[in-house]
Amino acid sequence: MPYAASIEPTTACNLGCPECPSGLKKFTRPTGKLDINYHETLLDALGKQLFYINYYFQGEPFIHPQFLDLIKAAKHRKIYTATSTNAHFIQTPEKAEAIVHSGLDRLIISIDGLTQATYEQYRVNGDLKKVIRGTELLVAAKKKLKSKTPHLIFQFLVVRPNEHEIPEVLALGKKMGIDEVRLKTAQLYDYENGNPLMPIQEKYARYRKTKSGKYVPKYKLLDQCWRMWSSTVLTWDGKVVPCCFDKDAQHVLGSVENKNDFEKIWNNSKYKNFRKAVFTDRSSIDICKNCSEGTKVWT
């Protein structure tokens, strides 16, 4: 049974990021939110060995009106909790303090530009001022409540419009009292002929240019993936998928309806056959072709 899981609070999102199916509203699966009572069923089903939950898959978690109740339920079971946000729904001291009180252990804040002009080239429909305000309120709430959590991470997705701002985001994180700043390479769907989002500095790109002029993933895809045995991903409506690269849930391995279902799914023929395919010919699996697992994503 897995020791880690990603659980999707909602597929809804307020932004329109160009490399995100949630932002582009291109899902074939339905948009919805995790029912608070059904969430308890999922926690029961995943087993007592589970000690880590990332409450994020697609969508913006804080759109879910009961999101912090999900966190509290997991913390009641002594499970480490993490999530990722664009911070647009953290705009009051009360909200920031409620997040700290919930017990959330780690919070990634996406800040992909240090001017509105660069920020909105990727975070379409986003407002950088809201990201900064949300961050300031969280730092202040932690200080007021004398809390070490949540561990706050600035995540800077390096793309061509913002790569010149890398030194500035590192300085800003330190100035604001952020616990950590991470530079992340961007996954691009259309990369073979180049992409306007691809950084000029190759060390910040997941792709390299070949002699033919075409681009390919920088790192070799190996027939292995430890995630297939250590973690799982569940959509808001209980579908079990292999990993976070299956964004549109094209490889559903089963659906959890009651607390006894997940263990059966974890050991069923579909899951076993998927794991076998990863070991034998991973490059034939569509969601694996552009996968960064086992490669250098963080710089």
MOTA-V770481 format. One record per residue. N is the residue number from 1. RES is the residue in one small letter. OMEGA is omega in degrees with one decimal (* if undefined). Layout:
N&RES&OMEGA  N&RES&OMEGA
//
This chain:
1&m&-175.1  2&p&175.0  3&y&179.9  4&a&179.0  5&a&168.0  6&s&178.4  7&i&-174.7  8&e&177.5  9&p&-179.2  10&t&173.3  11&t&-177.8  12&a&177.2  13&c&-179.7  14&n&-177.7  15&l&-178.5  16&g&-176.0  17&c&-170.8  18&p&180.0  19&e&-176.8  20&c&179.9  21&p&177.2  22&s&179.4  23&g&-178.9  24&l&-179.3  25&k&-177.5  26&k&177.4  27&f&168.0  28&t&178.4  29&r&-174.7  30&p&172.6  31&t&-179.7  32&g&179.9  33&k&-178.1  34&l&177.0  35&d&-174.0  36&i&178.8  37&n&177.1  38&y&177.0  39&h&177.9  40&e&176.8  41&t&178.6  42&l&179.4  43&l&176.6  44&d&-175.2  45&a&-175.5  46&l&172.3  47&g&-176.9  48&k&179.4  49&q&-177.4  50&l&179.4  51&f&179.8  52&y&173.5  53&i&170.1  54&n&-179.5  55&y&178.9  56&y&169.8  57&f&170.1  58&q&178.7  59&g&177.9  60&e&-174.0  61&p&-174.5  62&f&169.5  63&i&178.9  64&h&-175.3  65&p&-179.6  66&q&-174.3  67&f&-177.3  68&l&174.2  69&d&175.4  70&l&179.8  71&i&-178.5  72&k&-179.7  73&a&178.5  74&a&179.8  75&k&176.6  76&h&178.5  77&r&178.1  78&k&178.0  79&i&176.6  80&y&-175.4  81&t&178.1  82&a&173.6  83&t&-179.6  84&s&-174.7  85&t&170.7  86&n&171.7  87&a&-178.3  88&h&-178.0  89&f&176.2  90&i&-169.4  91&q&177.2  92&t&176.0  93&p&-178.8  94&e&179.6  95&k&-180.0  96&a&179.7  97&e&177.5  98&a&178.0  99&i&178.3  100&v&-179.4  101&h&-176.6  102&s&-178.3  103&g&177.9  104&l&-174.6  105&d&-175.6  106&r&-179.0  107&l&174.4  108&i&178.5  109&i&-179.5  110&s&177.2  111&i&-169.7  112&d&177.1  113&g&-177.8  114&l&166.8  115&t&179.7  116&q&-178.0  117&a&179.5  118&t&-177.9  119&y&-173.1  120&e&175.6  121&q&173.1  122&y&179.9  123&r&-176.5  124&v&-177.2  125&n&-179.3  126&g&-179.4  127&d&-177.2  128&l&-180.0  129&k&178.6  130&k&177.5  131&v&-179.5  132&i&-179.2  133&r&179.3  134&g&178.8  135&t&179.2  136&e&-179.3  137&l&178.7  138&l&177.9  139&v&179.5  140&a&-179.7  141&a&177.8  142&k&179.7  143&k&-178.4  144&k&-176.2  145&l&178.5  146&k&-177.3  147&s&175.6  148&k&-179.5  149&t&0.0  150&p&171.8  151&h&-173.2  152&l&-178.5  153&i&166.6  154&f&175.3  155&q&-177.6  156&f&179.7  157&l&-172.0  158&v&175.2  159&v&-173.9  160&r&-178.3  161&p&-174.5  162&n&-171.8  163&e&178.5  164&h&-177.0  165&e&-178.2  166&i&179.1  167&p&-178.4  168&e&-179.0  169&v&175.6  170&l&179.0  171&a&-179.5  172&l&179.0  173&g&178.9  174&k&-178.8  175&k&-175.7  176&m&-179.1  177&g&175.8  178&i&-177.0  179&d&-173.1  180&e&173.3  181&v&179.8  182&r&172.9  183&l&-176.4  184&k&174.9  185&t&-174.5  186&a&170.5  187&q&179.7  188&l&179.7  189&y&-178.6  190&d&-173.8  191&y&-171.6  192&e&-179.3  193&n&-175.8  194&g&-177.5  195&n&-178.8  196&p&177.3  197&l&-176.3  198&m&-178.8  199&p&175.7  200&i&178.6  201&q&-172.6  202&e&-178.2  203&k&178.3  204&y&-179.5  205&a&175.5  206&r&-172.6  207&y&177.8  208&r&-178.6  209&k&179.2  210&t&179.4  211&k&179.4  212&s&-178.2  213&g&178.4  214&k&177.4  215&y&177.8  216&v&174.4  217&p&-172.9  218&k&-173.4  219&y&-177.6  220&k&178.1  221&l&-178.6  222&l&179.0  223&d&179.1  224&q&174.8  225&c&-176.2  226&w&-178.7  227&r&-178.3  228&m&-179.1  229&w&-173.8  230&s&-173.7  231&s&-180.0  232&t&-179.4  233&v&178.4  234&l&177.1  235&t&-176.6  236&w&-178.5  237&d&169.3  238&g&175.8  239&k&179.5  240&v&178.3  241&v&-171.7  242&p&-175.2  243&c&-174.2  244&c&177.0  245&f&177.1  246&d&-169.6  247&k&-178.6  248&d&177.9  249&a&178.6  250&q&-178.1  251&h&-178.5  252&v&-176.7  253&l&180.0  254&g&178.4  255&s&-178.3  256&v&176.8  257&e&176.9  258&n&-170.9  259&k&179.8  260&n&-173.0  261&d&-169.1  262&f&-178.3  263&e&177.9  264&k&179.5  265&i&-178.7  266&w&-177.4  267&n&-176.6  268&n&-175.5  269&s&179.3  270&k&-179.7  271&y&-179.4  272&k&179.7  273&n&177.6  274&f&177.7  275&r&179.7  276&k&178.9  277&a&177.4  278&v&-178.6  279&f&-172.6  280&t&-179.0  281&d&-174.4  282&r&-177.9  283&s&178.7  284&s&-179.9  285&i&-172.2  286&d&-176.7  287&i&-179.8  288&c&-172.3  289&k&-178.2  290&n&-174.8  291&c&-178.2  292&s&-177.2  293&e&-178.7  294&g&177.8  295&t&-176.5  296&k&179.1  297&v&-177.8  298&w&-178.9  299&t&*
//
